[in-house]
């Protein structure tokens, strides 16, 4: 199927991907994102520093209830 300009979108997309692979541009970055558990612990550390009356266990429970 072609658009109003007579260009096939699927063909254009495939050509672009082909061009990227020839130029050596990685589709996915080499650097992996930080695991969620490390991010969660870092957030917990910041919250606990601001609220010393809160325990890590209680905060963890609250975060679990919020889906984090």
C-alpha positions as a LaTeX table, in Angstrom:
\begin{tabular}{lrrr}
\hline
Residue & $x$ (\AA) & $y$ (\AA) & $z$ (\AA) \\
\hline
Unk1 & 0.00 & 0.00 & 0.00 \\
Unk2 & 1.33 & 3.41 & $-0.93$ \\
Unk3 & 0.61 & 6.76 & 0.70 \\
Unk4 & $-0.63$ & 9.88 & $-1.10$ \\
Unk5 & 2.91 & 10.61 & $-2.30$ \\
Unk6 & 3.27 & 7.18 & $-3.88$ \\
Unk7 & 5.68 & 5.95 & $-1.22$ \\
Unk8 & 5.35 & 2.51 & 0.33 \\
Unk9 & 5.81 & 3.04 & 4.12 \\
Unk10 & 6.95 & $-0.54$ & 4.77 \\
Unk11 & 9.56 & $-0.29$ & 2.02 \\
Unk12 & 10.78 & 3.07 & 3.37 \\
Unk13 & 11.09 & 1.63 & 6.87 \\
Unk14 & 13.01 & $-1.42$ & 5.64 \\
Unk15 & 15.34 & 0.79 & 3.62 \\
Unk16 & 16.01 & 2.95 & 6.67 \\
Unk17 & 16.82 & $-0.10$ & 8.81 \\
Unk18 & 19.07 & $-1.43$ & 6.10 \\
Unk19 & 20.90 & 1.90 & 5.98 \\
Unk20 & 21.39 & 1.89 & 9.74 \\
Unk21 & 22.89 & $-1.58$ & 9.73 \\
Unk22 & 25.30 & $-0.66$ & 6.93 \\
Unk23 & 26.45 & 2.45 & 8.77 \\
Unk24 & 27.10 & 0.50 & 11.96 \\
Unk25 & 24.55 & 2.36 & 14.07 \\
Unk26 & 23.45 & 0.03 & 16.88 \\
Unk27 & 19.70 & $-0.48$ & 17.17 \\
Unk28 & 20.04 & $-1.03$ & 20.93 \\
Unk29 & 22.54 & 0.82 & 23.08 \\
Unk30 & 25.46 & $-1.15$ & 24.49 \\
Unk31 & 24.93 & 0.30 & 27.95 \\
Unk32 & 22.30 & $-1.55$ & 29.93 \\
Unk33 & 19.89 & 0.39 & 32.11 \\
Unk34 & 20.31 & 0.17 & 35.85 \\
Unk35 & 18.21 & $-2.67$ & 37.28 \\
Unk36 & 14.94 & $-1.59$ & 38.87 \\
Unk37 & 15.95 & $-3.02$ & 42.25 \\
Unk38 & 18.92 & $-0.60$ & 42.40 \\
Unk39 & 16.70 & 2.34 & 41.49 \\
Unk40 & 14.14 & 1.29 & 44.10 \\
Unk41 & 16.82 & 1.03 & 46.78 \\
Unk42 & 18.21 & 4.45 & 45.86 \\
Unk43 & 14.74 & 6.00 & 46.10 \\
Unk44 & 14.18 & 4.29 & 49.44 \\
Unk45 & 17.52 & 5.62 & 50.74 \\
Unk46 & 16.51 & 9.19 & 49.82 \\
Unk47 & 13.09 & 8.88 & 51.45 \\
Unk48 & 14.55 & 7.32 & 54.61 \\
Unk49 & 17.11 & 10.12 & 54.85 \\
Unk50 & 14.27 & 12.67 & 54.79 \\
Unk51 & 12.00 & 10.67 & 57.12 \\
Unk52 & 14.09 & 8.97 & 59.83 \\
Unk53 & 10.97 & 7.84 & 61.72 \\
Unk54 & 10.08 & 5.51 & 58.82 \\
Unk55 & 11.56 & 2.01 & 58.77 \\
Unk56 & 12.87 & 0.39 & 55.62 \\
Unk57 & 10.38 & $-2.48$ & 56.04 \\
Unk58 & 7.40 & $-0.12$ & 56.37 \\
Unk59 & 8.54 & 1.97 & 53.41 \\
Unk60 & 9.04 & $-1.16$ & 51.32 \\
Unk61 & 5.53 & $-2.29$ & 52.20 \\
Unk62 & 4.10 & 1.11 & 51.21 \\
Unk63 & 6.02 & 1.09 & 47.94 \\
Unk64 & 4.78 & $-2.42$ & 47.17 \\
Unk65 & 1.19 & $-1.25$ & 47.68 \\
Unk66 & 1.83 & 1.57 & 45.20 \\
Unk67 & 3.31 & $-0.83$ & 42.66 \\
Unk68 & 6.89 & 0.35 & 42.94 \\
\hline
\end{tabular}
